[in-house]
């Protein structure tokens, strides 16, 4: 979608991850309703990172909406 998502979070050196939380418009609601989101960027090593995004499921519980695995060649 073309909506704006605003998140904030902190880098955790011990786990080499950035966890952010925020809100965005729920694109499936069709009524500009806002939803909570959480994003995690984990640095596995110099060549591998994993980005995960979480949001509310139909039952209201958090579920993983997306996962992107990035590998540098």
Secondary structure, 3 states (H helix, E strand, C coil): CCCCCEEEEEEECCCCEEEEEEEEECCCCCCCCEEEEEEEEEEEECCEEEEEEEEECCCCCEEEEEEEEEECC
